[in-house]
Amino acid sequence: MNIPLSFTEPAREIPVSADYDVLVVGGGPAGLTAALAAAEDGLRVGLLESRSFVGGNMTIGLPVLGFLGQKGNQVIYGLPQKFIDRLKERNAASEHRPCPLHMGITLVEPEAVKTVGLEMLTEAGVDVVFYTFVAGVIMSDDGSSIRGVVTESKSGRSVVVGKIVIDCTGDADVAHRAGVATEKGDEHGGMQPPTLMFCLSNVDTEKLRMSIAVEKRTYLTDFIPAEYFGQNQQFIVVGLRELIAKARTERNLDIPNERTIIITGLKKGEVWINMTRVTGTDGTDARSLTHGEIVARHQIDDIVEYLINYVPGFEEAHFTKTAPFLGIRETRRIVGRYTMNEQDVLGCRHFEDAIAVASYPIDIHRPGDEGCTLIWCGDCYDIPYRSLLPKSIENLIVAGRSISATHEAMGAIRVMATCMAMGEAAGRAAGIAISQGVRPSDVDIHALRRKLLEKGAYLRGLEGERLTPENEKVCIPTA
């Protein structure tokens, strides 16, 4: 029997299942704050999520990076901080802790993120729908706006309508299906490899800490001085390269990473490991993602054997769980009204339409080898509103790592606190656009910035001072 290469699906009517003022697609760090921000103005807000929980990469064992700047100051407040504060009420988040390598880390309990995120959304009146994938979009006759998002779920196919759509999928799924131009990877198309996080318990983290903190530095870490480990009982270890080399030689272990990356959890004796690495994985392709899961799970056994036999404190450790999905660092990026670049980050650039401030370094897990590129700017840089706006679709805003940025700039703005700040800005912009009856691209940028400041967000002036609603309108060159 000859199987044809394709089939024609019969035309059919698709029912409209919901109608919102603002439709947010994706419930990760950006989507969570986008929906909360839009709902604060009393708008009808819907949130579609393909998984059974919200929180995205905050639920896979990673710390939240980006709250603190390279000068030790906090650069992200507003709704992202309110979310951390709610987690703290459950003892499910740490303070923002300075880190010589990552500027600042905020430890969070993954399961609490799911619960608290959903609580805040339902309290705000957001209509959350889980287990729902975006299957397409329905465009206006002139192709300038999205009339509806086509979804696929256990309930079948339906259309969800929103006056403004905020794409927080991380992969620019909605934007891509709407015909927005996108880019992937570096100049050769190489994307940062993903990681499948996994957790070990019964780790003697005190023994691990002191093995690094001793005066003569028994074990070496990257960029992080021994004094840091002497002062912090919850920490990140990045390095121990000599131990990996020894394990490879003595046991012929297949360890796909040149660095040991250990993140202590909030629970005693619990650590998360960020060491699996599957090069060539495309996070927008189901087959490639499946292959990534298979390979990453295969890598875990050798990594665990290495940790137990070579790293102090792991002698009695045992494996407990893997993250619910691969941690994807890079996929599509939209081509927007302004494309952030490496010079914007390293030059600590100010933008007149800044809607968030970031300070995380350019951090690229290189597609072609085991290494990582890290470049610091020494201070902060702005994220312009124009980078959240596609060039051609008038009622679409994009927030998170898939905004308009180069491969290098995306390596800096992709961390979770920064994505949360972008999400809040997108939600506030949508609220202003709806209330004023204008397109997102026509929103008065100073009104948006004042609104963000009124709600507690952080924006900076030319001298690095924290702006207030009263002094927001600072003249900043746009060249």
N, C-alpha and C positions, 0 to 999 in steps of 0.2 A: 504494500500500500504506500503510495507516494503522499507524503505530508506536505501541504503547501507552506511556503515561507511566511505567509501571513493570512489572517482572516479579516473579513469586514464585519465590524460590529453593527448590528442594526440600529438605526436612529431610534431614540426613545426620549420621552419626557422625563426630566429629573425633578423631583419635588424639592421645594425650598423648605428646609428644616428649621432655619432660624434667620432672624434679621436683627442686626445690631447697628449701633452708631459706629463702634470701633470693634473690629475683629482682629484679635491677636492670634497668630499661628505659631505655635511652639511655646512650651512652658518651662524653658530653661531659665538661667539667671536673667537674661534680657527680657524674655516674655513675661516672667513673673512680675517684674517691676513695671513693665509697659502696661500690663493689664491693671495693676493696682493704681498707677498714676492716672490712667484714663477714667477709672471708676470713681476716683475721688471727686470728680466734677459732676457726678450724678448721671453720667452717660450709660447707655445700654452697652455693656462690654461682654464679648464672648471670647473664650480662650479654647483653642483646639490643641490637643496634645496626643501624639501617636502612642505614647506609653501609658501606664496606669498610674502615673504620679507626676508631680511637678518637681522642678529643681535641677534637671539636666545634670551637668557635670558636677554640681554640688553634692550629688548623691553617689559618686563613684569612689570616694575615699581621698579626693584631693583637698588640700587646703585652699581657701579662697585667697588669691593673690591680688594685690593692687590697691588696697585701702591706704597704704602708707607710701609716701614719696621718697625719693632718693636722699632727701635732707632730713628724713625722720618725721616729717609732718604728715598729718592725715589729709588726703586730697579727695576722698570720696565720702560723702555724708548722705543726707536725704533718705529716700526709701531703702537703698542698700543698707544703711546703718540701722534703720528701723527693723529691717529683717533680722540682722544680727542680734539686735537687742531682744527681739522676741525669742530667738534661739537661746540667748543667755538666761532667760527666765526659766528655761527647762534644763539649765546646765549643759546645753548642747552647742555652745560656741565659746571659744577662748577670746581673750583680748586680742587686739591687733598687735602682734609681736614683731619688733624690728628683726630683720634678717639681713646679714651682710650680702647675701647672694640674691635674694628675691625681694629686697626692700622691706617687705612686711608679709607675715603669714597670719591667717585667721583660721584656726582649726574649727571644723563643724562636724557634727554627728550626722551621717548621711540619712538615717531613718527619720530623725527629727526634722530634717530639712523638708522631707516629703509631707510630714504632718503639719508643720507650722506654715509652710507655703500654701497648702490647701486651706487651712483655717483662715489665713489672711485674705485669700481670694474670695472665699464664700462670705466672710464677714463684710467684705467690700461690695458684695452683690454681683461679682463676676460669674457669668454662666460658664462653668468649666465642663468640657466634654472630652473624656479620655478615649483611648483606643480608636482614634480617628486619624486617617492619613489624608493629606492633600493629593488628589489625583489629577487636578487640572484647574484651570480658571476659565471664566466666561468674561470676555472683554466687551467693552462698549463698541458700537459700530465703527467709530473712528480709531479704535485701538488705543485711546489715550488714558483709559481708566479700567479698573477691574469692577465688573458688575457683581460677580459672585465667585466664590471659591468652591470647586467641586471636591467633595469628600467621599471617601470609601471607608466603610466600617462594617461591623457585624450587622448593622441595620440596613446595609445596602448603600447605594449611591444617592447622594443628595447634594443640594447647593446651599451654602451658607452665605448670606448677603451682609455686607458691611459698607457703610459710607466711606470709611477709611480702613485700610488693611495694614497691619504692622507685621512684617515678616521677621520673626525671631527664631526661625528654624535652625539657624547656624549654617545651613547649606544653601541659603537663598532659594529654597524650593519654590516659594510662591513667585518671587521675582523671575526666576528662570522660566517657569511655566507661562508667565505673562509676557515673555519675549524680551526681558531686560538683558542687555549684554552682560556677560560675566567672564571672569578670568579664574584660572586655577594655577596654583603653584608658582614656581620661579620661572625664569626665562626658558627653561627646558620643560616646563610642565610638572616638575617634580614637587610633590607635596610633602609636608612634614609627616612622618610616620605616626600612626596612632599607638596607643598603649592600652592594654587591658590591665587595670589595677587589680591587685588582690591583697588579701588581709591575712596576717598571721597573729596568733595570740600566744600568751605565755612567754613573751619576750622580756628579758631583763633589760629594760631601757636604761636603768641606772648604770648597769655595767657597761652598756654600749656608750653611754654619755661620758663616763669617766675614762674609758679607754681612749677617747679622743681628746678629752680635756686635760690629761696629764701633761706635766711640764715639758717633757721631751717629745710629745706628739707621737704616740705609738702608731697611730694610723692617720693618714693624710686625707684631708677633704679639700674640695675645690672652693677657693675664695673665702671660705668661712674659717675664721681664726679659732684656735683652741679655746680662747676665753669665752666665746659665744656658748660653747657647750658647758662650760663651767657655771654659767649664769642661768641657763634655761633647761628646765626639766621636760619640756615639750619642744620638739625641734625637728628640723629636716637635716638629714645627712645626705650630702652629695659628694661622691668621690670614692675613696677606698680602691682606687684603680689597681694598686699593687696586689690587693687581695684577689681581685677578679683575675688578674694575670696568673697568679699562683694557682687558682682553682682550675683555670683552663689548662695549665701545663700538667698539674698533678692528676686531675680527674677527667681530663678531656671533656669538660662541660661546655655545652653550647649556650653561651650567655650573649644575647644580642646587643648588649649595651656596654660601653666602655666605663660607665660610672655606676656605682651603687647609689640608689636613690631610695631613702627610707624616710617615711613620714610617721611620726608618733601620733596615735589616736588620742581621743579624749578619755577612753577607757584604759584602766591600768593594764599594762602588758600587751596592748594592741598596737600593731603597726600596719601601715599600708605601704605596699611596694610598687614603685613606678619604674619598672625595669624591662617589661616586655616591649617589643618593638617590631612592627611588621612593615618593612619598607614596601613601597609600591601599592599600598592600599588606597583605593578611591572610596571615600566615604559617601559618595553619591551613587554607588553601584552596588546592588544587593549581592551579586556574586563575589565581588571584591571584598565586601564587608564580611561575608561568610567565610571566605578564605582567611581573612584577617583573624577572625575568632578562632578558627581551627589552629592556625599557626601560633597565635599568642597563648592559647591554652597548652599547647605542646611545649612551649618555652618555659612554662611555670615550674615544671618538675626540676629542671636543672638549676633554675634560679634559687628555688627553695633548698636544694641540696647544697648549693654554694653558701647560702646564708647560714644554715645550721652548722656547717663544718668549718667555716672560715671567719665569720663575723662575730665578735664578742657580744654576748647577751642572747644569741639565738640558739644556744645549745639545746634547750628544752622546748623550743618553739614548735608550733604545729599550724598547718594550713587550716583556715576556717571558711573562706568564701572568696569569690571573685566579684568584681563590679557587675552591675546588671547589663552593661554594654561597653563596647570599645570607647575609649576616650579619643575623640577625633580632634586634631589640632588645626586642620586646614582642609577646606574644600573650596566651594565657589566664593568669589567676591564680586559684588556688583560693580559695574562701571557707573559711577554716579556723577553728580554735578561738580564734585571736587574729589580727587583721588589723593588721599594722604600718602606721603612717601617717606623714605628714610631720612631725608633732610629735615622734614617737619619734626620728626621725633628727635633726632640728634641735635637739631638747632633749637630745641625747646620753644617751638614756634607758638606765638599768640595768633588767634583768629578772632575777627570781629564777631563771627557767628558761632563762637565756642559754646558748646552745650555740656561739656564735661572736661575734666582735667585728669590726665593720666601721668604715670611716672614709671611704669614697668619698663625694663630695658627691652631692646630687640633680642628676642629669645627664639632662636630657630633650631629645632632638631633637624639637622641637615638630612635631606632626602637620600643622599648618595653614600653616606658612611655612618659610622656609629656615633659621630660627634655632635656637638652643639655649639652654635655661635651665640655669644652674649656680648652686647654692646650697650653701655650705659651713656646717658646724656648728661648726667650730673644734677638734673633737677626735674622739672615737669614739662609737659607739652599739652596743648589743647586738642580737642576733637571737634571739628567743625560740623555744624548741622547739615551743610551741603553734602557731606559724605554719607549721610543717611538717606539721601533722596536720589532715586534713579533718575536718569535723564528724561525718560519718555513717559512714565506712568504717573499720572497726577495724583492719584489717591492712595499711593503706596509709600510706606516708610519702612526702612530696613534698619534693624538694630542688632548688635552683637558682632561676632567676628567676621561676618560676611558683608560688612559695610564696604564702601569704596576705598580701597587701600591697596598699596603694592604688597607683594609677598613679604618684604622686609618690614613695612609698617604694621602689617597684620600680625607679625611675630611679636609686636609690642602691645597692641591693643586687644589681643584675644583673651586676656585673662578675665576671670569671672567678675571681680568688683567693677572693672571698667565696663564690661558688658552690661552689668546691672545699671550703671549710671547712664549708659546710652539708652537702655530700655526705658528708664524713667523719663528721659528727655523726649523719646518718641511718643510715649503716652501723653505727656503734657502738651506736646505739639498737636497731637490728634485732638485733644480736648479743646484747644484754642481754635483750631480749624473748624471743628463742628459748631462751636458756639458762635463764631463769627461768619460762618457760611463761606469760608474760603478754602482754597487748596492748601495742602501742607507746604508747598513751595512758596505760597504767598503769606504765610504766617509772619507777623511782625517779629523779627528775631529778638528785638529788645523786650517785647512783651513776653516772649518765651523765656528769655534769660531771667527776667524779673520774677516770673512765676516759679522757675526752678529755685531761685534764691529764697523766695518767700517760703517755699516748702523745705528749706534746709539744705539744698544742694550746695556744692562747693564750686565756685568759679573764681578766677584770679585776675587781678589787675596787672598792669605793665611792670610793676615792681614786685610782683609775686604776692601782693596783699590779697586777703580774702575779701571778695566783693560783697556788698549788701544790696538789697533792692533799690536803695536810694542812690548808690553810686555805681550802678550797673553800667550806665552808658558811657563807657570809657572809649575814647577815640583810639582805635588800633589800626595801623596801616594794613591794608589788605594785599599789598604787593608781595 
